[in-house]
Amino acid sequence: MNRVNGPRDCHLVEIFSGIQGEGIFVGERHLFVRLAGCNLDCAYCDTPQSREPSSECKIEQIAASRMFDNFPSPIPVITVCNAIDALNSPRGLHDALVLTGGEPLVQADVVAELSQYAKTIGLRTMLETNGTLSAELDRVLGSIDIISMDIKITSSGEGKDRLNDHHAFLCKAVAKNVYVKIVVTATSIDSEIEAAVRMIGSVSRDVPLVLQPVTSDNRSMVPSPGRMLSLQEKCKGILPRILVIPQCHKFMGQL
């Protein structure tokens, strides 16, 4: 697991302004801070460049311009804060600051510092997380507004049953506005998905669940519409709010 030595520097991948393409806030304008490092190795990962720290990162010059300046990484957290402030213009443009990865809780102290800073400039903060690092969640929970939590089923290719880790994480995350997302591939096992849904229901039946069909150039990996309809029906027998939402930003060709 890749960690920084303190809250003053961070391993950064990129900062940019864009449209949220996943989950229940799809379509909102968000300011994304992508941190490097991850504790998992999922077969369907769509940001493999974020798994390990790099010697370079990029920061968008003007919100949504898609023109970037390159900087060395690790980078001072104060530089990241200044970039957030500069890109958050005009005020009110962004509905949230999204801390994503990789797995942002690998750098929990940085997440805490950035989310606290976001409050000072009037931005709510969303944490996009794989939902396995519950001890690290304790360090940031007070300053996070929204949690987008993945559940990694064993057949995702990560190779380990992490349902107990997810349960411990969700028990804490329900203190915030939280929803759960499960990426579904053609090889995902229904019984694993149903077990995850029952786990969610055991914590709270008020948590929305997003079933997200995987985005892949390999069509054999993408579940059919009929499969998604069937899964939604099974899951709605356990939890009341089951949404099927693909990665909409991929359709738009957006970062």
Summary of the structure (lengths in Angstrom):
residues: 255
radius of gyration: 17.5
end to end distance: 25.4
largest distance: 50.0
contacts: 856
relative contact order: 0.15
helix: 35%
strand: 24%
